[in-house]
Amino acid sequence: MRLHRMCHALIHATFSEKELAQHYNTIEALLQHDAVRTFVAWVATKPAAFHVRTRRRK
């Protein structure tokens, strides 16, 4: 499955590889997380070509 580029960046900025493998390894699981769900709802209101940079987690 392909993800919107900004959604993909948000996921990797929010979760570690270990968290993704253990807890968020499906779209359904990702959408249970408030930050992801809120971001996806916001991005859905933007044009398909819309893009802003995502800050990496520290």
N, CA, C and O atoms as a GROMACS GRO file, in nm:
protein
  232
    1MET      N    1   0.084  -0.118   0.000
    1MET     CA    2   0.000   0.000   0.000
    1MET      C    3   0.089   0.125   0.000
    1MET      O    4   0.190   0.130   0.070
    2ARG      N    5   0.050   0.221  -0.077
    2ARG     CA    6   0.123   0.347  -0.083
    2ARG      C    7   0.062   0.446   0.015
    2ARG      O    8  -0.060   0.453   0.031
    3LEU      N    9   0.148   0.521   0.080
    3LEU     CA   10   0.104   0.626   0.172
    3LEU      C   11   0.137   0.762   0.114
    3LEU      O   12   0.235   0.778   0.042
    4HIS      N   13   0.054   0.858   0.146
    4HIS     CA   14   0.084   0.997   0.111
    4HIS      C   15   0.220   1.030   0.170
    4HIS      O   16   0.250   0.990   0.283
    5ARG      N   17   0.302   1.101   0.098
    5ARG     CA   18   0.439   1.131   0.140
    5ARG      C   19   0.444   1.198   0.278
    5ARG      O   20   0.530   1.166   0.360
    6MET      N   21   0.352   1.291   0.302
    6MET     CA   22   0.351   1.359   0.432
    6MET      C   23   0.307   1.265   0.544
    6MET      O   24   0.358   1.274   0.656
    7CYS      N   25   0.215   1.175   0.516
    7CYS     CA   26   0.171   1.078   0.617
    7CYS      C   27   0.286   0.985   0.653
    7CYS      O   28   0.308   0.954   0.770
    8HIS      N   29   0.358   0.940   0.552
    8HIS     CA   30   0.473   0.853   0.574
    8HIS      C   31   0.576   0.924   0.662
    8HIS      O   32   0.630   0.863   0.754
    9ALA      N   33   0.604   1.049   0.634
    9ALA     CA   34   0.700   1.126   0.713
    9ALA      C   35   0.652   1.142   0.857
    9ALA      O   36   0.731   1.129   0.951
   10LEU      N   37   0.524   1.171   0.874
   10LEU     CA   38   0.470   1.187   1.010
   10LEU      C   39   0.484   1.057   1.089
   10LEU      O   40   0.521   1.060   1.206
   11ILE      N   41   0.454   0.945   1.027
   11ILE     CA   42   0.463   0.817   1.095
   11ILE      C   43   0.605   0.792   1.146
   11ILE      O   44   0.624   0.751   1.260
   12HIS      N   45   0.704   0.818   1.062
   12HIS     CA   46   0.842   0.794   1.103
   12HIS      C   47   0.894   0.902   1.198
   12HIS      O   48   0.989   0.877   1.272
   13ALA      N   49   0.834   1.018   1.198
   13ALA     CA   50   0.870   1.121   1.294
   13ALA      C   51   0.806   1.095   1.430
   13ALA      O   52   0.855   1.143   1.532
   14THR      N   53   0.698   1.020   1.432
   14THR     CA   54   0.622   0.995   1.555
   14THR      C   55   0.664   0.867   1.625
   14THR      O   56   0.670   0.862   1.748
   15PHE      N   57   0.692   0.762   1.548
   15PHE     CA   58   0.717   0.630   1.605
   15PHE      C   59   0.857   0.580   1.572
   15PHE      O   60   0.913   0.612   1.468
   16SER      N   61   0.912   0.501   1.663
   16SER     CA   62   1.038   0.433   1.635
   16SER      C   63   1.009   0.311   1.547
   16SER      O   64   0.894   0.270   1.533
   17GLU      N   65   1.114   0.255   1.488
   17GLU     CA   66   1.096   0.133   1.409
   17GLU      C   67   1.039   0.021   1.495
   17GLU      O   68   0.957  -0.058   1.449
   18LYS      N   69   1.084   0.013   1.620
   18LYS     CA   70   1.035  -0.091   1.712
   18LYS      C   71   0.885  -0.073   1.739
   18LYS      O   72   0.809  -0.170   1.738
   19GLU      N   73   0.842   0.052   1.764
   19GLU     CA   74   0.700   0.078   1.788
   19GLU      C   75   0.616   0.040   1.666
   19GLU      O   76   0.509  -0.019   1.679
   20LEU      N   77   0.667   0.075   1.548
   20LEU     CA   78   0.594   0.041   1.425
   20LEU      C   79   0.580  -0.110   1.410
   20LEU      O   80   0.473  -0.160   1.376
   21ALA      N   81   0.688  -0.181   1.435
   21ALA     CA   82   0.685  -0.326   1.419
   21ALA      C   83   0.594  -0.394   1.523
   21ALA      O   84   0.524  -0.490   1.491
   22GLN      N   85   0.597  -0.344   1.645
   22GLN     CA   86   0.524  -0.411   1.752
   22GLN      C   87   0.378  -0.368   1.765
   22GLN      O   88   0.292  -0.450   1.796
   23HIS      N   89   0.351  -0.240   1.742
   23HIS     CA   90   0.217  -0.188   1.775
   23HIS      C   91   0.142  -0.125   1.659
   23HIS      O   92   0.019  -0.128   1.656
   24TYR      N   93   0.212  -0.069   1.564
   24TYR     CA   94   0.147   0.010   1.457
   24TYR      C   95   0.182  -0.047   1.320
   24TYR      O   96   0.226   0.027   1.232
   25ASN      N   97   0.162  -0.175   1.301
   25ASN     CA   98   0.201  -0.240   1.177
   25ASN      C   99   0.088  -0.257   1.076
   25ASN      O  100   0.103  -0.329   0.978
   26THR      N  101  -0.024  -0.191   1.101
   26THR     CA  102  -0.133  -0.186   1.003
   26THR      C  103  -0.187  -0.044   0.996
   26THR      O  104  -0.167   0.035   1.088
   27ILE      N  105  -0.255  -0.014   0.888
   27ILE     CA  106  -0.318   0.118   0.874
   27ILE      C  107  -0.421   0.138   0.986
   27ILE      O  108  -0.431   0.246   1.043
   28GLU      N  109  -0.496   0.034   1.015
   28GLU     CA  110  -0.598   0.043   1.120
   28GLU      C  111  -0.536   0.077   1.254
   28GLU      O  112  -0.589   0.160   1.328
   29ALA      N  113  -0.423   0.013   1.286
   29ALA     CA  114  -0.355   0.041   1.413
   29ALA      C  115  -0.302   0.184   1.416
   29ALA      O  116  -0.313   0.252   1.518
   30LEU      N  117  -0.244   0.229   1.306
   30LEU     CA  118  -0.194   0.366   1.299
   30LEU      C  119  -0.306   0.467   1.322
   30LEU      O  120  -0.287   0.566   1.392
   31LEU      N  121  -0.422   0.441   1.264
   31LEU     CA  122  -0.535   0.534   1.277
   31LEU      C  123  -0.596   0.535   1.416
   31LEU      O  124  -0.680   0.621   1.445
   32GLN      N  125  -0.557   0.443   1.502
   32GLN     CA  126  -0.603   0.444   1.640
   32GLN      C  127  -0.526   0.548   1.724
   32GLN      O  128  -0.571   0.588   1.831
   33HIS      N  129  -0.411   0.591   1.674
   33HIS     CA  130  -0.329   0.689   1.744
   33HIS      C  131  -0.383   0.830   1.714
   33HIS      O  132  -0.403   0.865   1.598
   34ASP      N  133  -0.406   0.908   1.819
   34ASP     CA  134  -0.467   1.040   1.803
   34ASP      C  135  -0.390   1.132   1.708
   34ASP      O  136  -0.451   1.199   1.624
   35ALA      N  137  -0.259   1.137   1.720
   35ALA     CA  138  -0.180   1.227   1.635
   35ALA      C  139  -0.192   1.190   1.488
   35ALA      O  140  -0.204   1.277   1.402
   36VAL      N  141  -0.189   1.061   1.459
   36VAL     CA  142  -0.201   1.015   1.320
   36VAL      C  143  -0.341   1.044   1.267
   36VAL      O  144  -0.357   1.095   1.157
   37ARG      N  145  -0.441   1.009   1.345
   37ARG     CA  146  -0.580   1.030   1.303
   37ARG      C  147  -0.608   1.178   1.277
   37ARG      O  148  -0.673   1.212   1.178
   38THR      N  149  -0.560   1.265   1.364
   38THR     CA  150  -0.579   1.410   1.348
   38THR      C  151  -0.508   1.460   1.222
   38THR      O  152  -0.565   1.539   1.146
   39PHE      N  153  -0.386   1.415   1.201
   39PHE     CA  154  -0.309   1.457   1.084
   39PHE      C  155  -0.375   1.411   0.955
   39PHE      O  156  -0.385   1.488   0.859
   40VAL      N  157  -0.420   1.287   0.951
   40VAL     CA  158  -0.484   1.233   0.831
   40VAL      C  159  -0.611   1.312   0.799
   40VAL      O  160  -0.638   1.342   0.683
   41ALA      N  161  -0.688   1.347   0.902
   41ALA     CA  162  -0.809   1.427   0.880
   41ALA      C  163  -0.773   1.564   0.823
   41ALA      O  164  -0.842   1.614   0.735
   42TRP      N  165  -0.666   1.624   0.873
   42TRP     CA  166  -0.622   1.755   0.825
   42TRP      C  167  -0.572   1.746   0.681
   42TRP      O  168  -0.610   1.829   0.597
   43VAL      N  169  -0.488   1.647   0.651
   43VAL     CA  170  -0.433   1.631   0.516
   43VAL      C  171  -0.544   1.604   0.414
   43VAL      O  172  -0.534   1.644   0.298
   44ALA      N  173  -0.648   1.536   0.456
   44ALA     CA  174  -0.758   1.503   0.365
   44ALA      C  175  -0.828   1.629   0.311
   44ALA      O  176  -0.895   1.622   0.208
   45THR      N  177  -0.812   1.741   0.379
   45THR     CA  178  -0.876   1.865   0.334
   45THR      C  179  -0.788   1.943   0.235
   45THR      O  180  -0.830   2.045   0.182
   46LYS      N  181  -0.666   1.894   0.210
   46LYS     CA  182  -0.569   1.963   0.124
   46LYS      C  183  -0.570   1.905  -0.017
   46LYS      O  184  -0.610   1.790  -0.036
   47PRO      N  185  -0.525   1.983  -0.116
   47PRO     CA  186  -0.514   1.931  -0.252
   47PRO      C  187  -0.411   1.818  -0.259
   47PRO      O  188  -0.322   1.811  -0.174
   48ALA      N  189  -0.422   1.731  -0.356
   48ALA     CA  190  -0.334   1.614  -0.368
   48ALA      C  191  -0.186   1.651  -0.376
   48ALA      O  192  -0.102   1.577  -0.325
   49ALA      N  193  -0.153   1.763  -0.437
   49ALA     CA  194  -0.012   1.802  -0.453
   49ALA      C  195   0.041   1.880  -0.332
   49ALA      O  196   0.158   1.919  -0.332
   50PHE      N  197  -0.040   1.903  -0.232
   50PHE     CA  198   0.001   1.979  -0.114
   50PHE      C  199   0.113   1.906  -0.040
   50PHE      O  200   0.109   1.784  -0.026
   51HIS      N  201   0.214   1.982   0.006
   51HIS     CA  202   0.323   1.922   0.083
   51HIS      C  203   0.388   2.026   0.173
   51HIS      O  204   0.420   2.136   0.129
   52VAL      N  205   0.408   1.990   0.298
   52VAL     CA  206   0.490   2.068   0.389
   52VAL      C  207   0.587   1.972   0.457
   52VAL      O  208   0.558   1.853   0.468
   53ARG      N  209   0.699   2.022   0.501
   53ARG     CA  210   0.798   1.937   0.566
   53ARG      C  211   0.750   1.895   0.704
   53ARG      O  212   0.682   1.970   0.773
   54THR      N  213   0.784   1.775   0.742
   54THR     CA  214   0.751   1.722   0.874
   54THR      C  215   0.876   1.724   0.959
   54THR      O  216   0.983   1.682   0.915
   55ARG      N  217   0.862   1.773   1.082
   55ARG     CA  218   0.976   1.775   1.173
   55ARG      C  219   1.005   1.635   1.223
   55ARG      O  220   0.914   1.560   1.257
   56ARG      N  221   1.131   1.601   1.227
   56ARG     CA  222   1.174   1.471   1.277
   56ARG      C  223   1.169   1.471   1.429
   56ARG      O  224   1.188   1.575   1.492
   57ARG      N  225   1.144   1.356   1.488
   57ARG     CA  226   1.144   1.348   1.633
   57ARG      C  227   1.287   1.356   1.683
   57ARG      O  228   1.381   1.318   1.614
   58LYS      N  229   1.302   1.404   1.803
   58LYS     CA  230   1.436   1.422   1.861
   58LYS      C  231   1.472   1.304   1.948
   58LYS      O  232   1.580   1.300   2.005
   0.00000   0.00000   0.00000
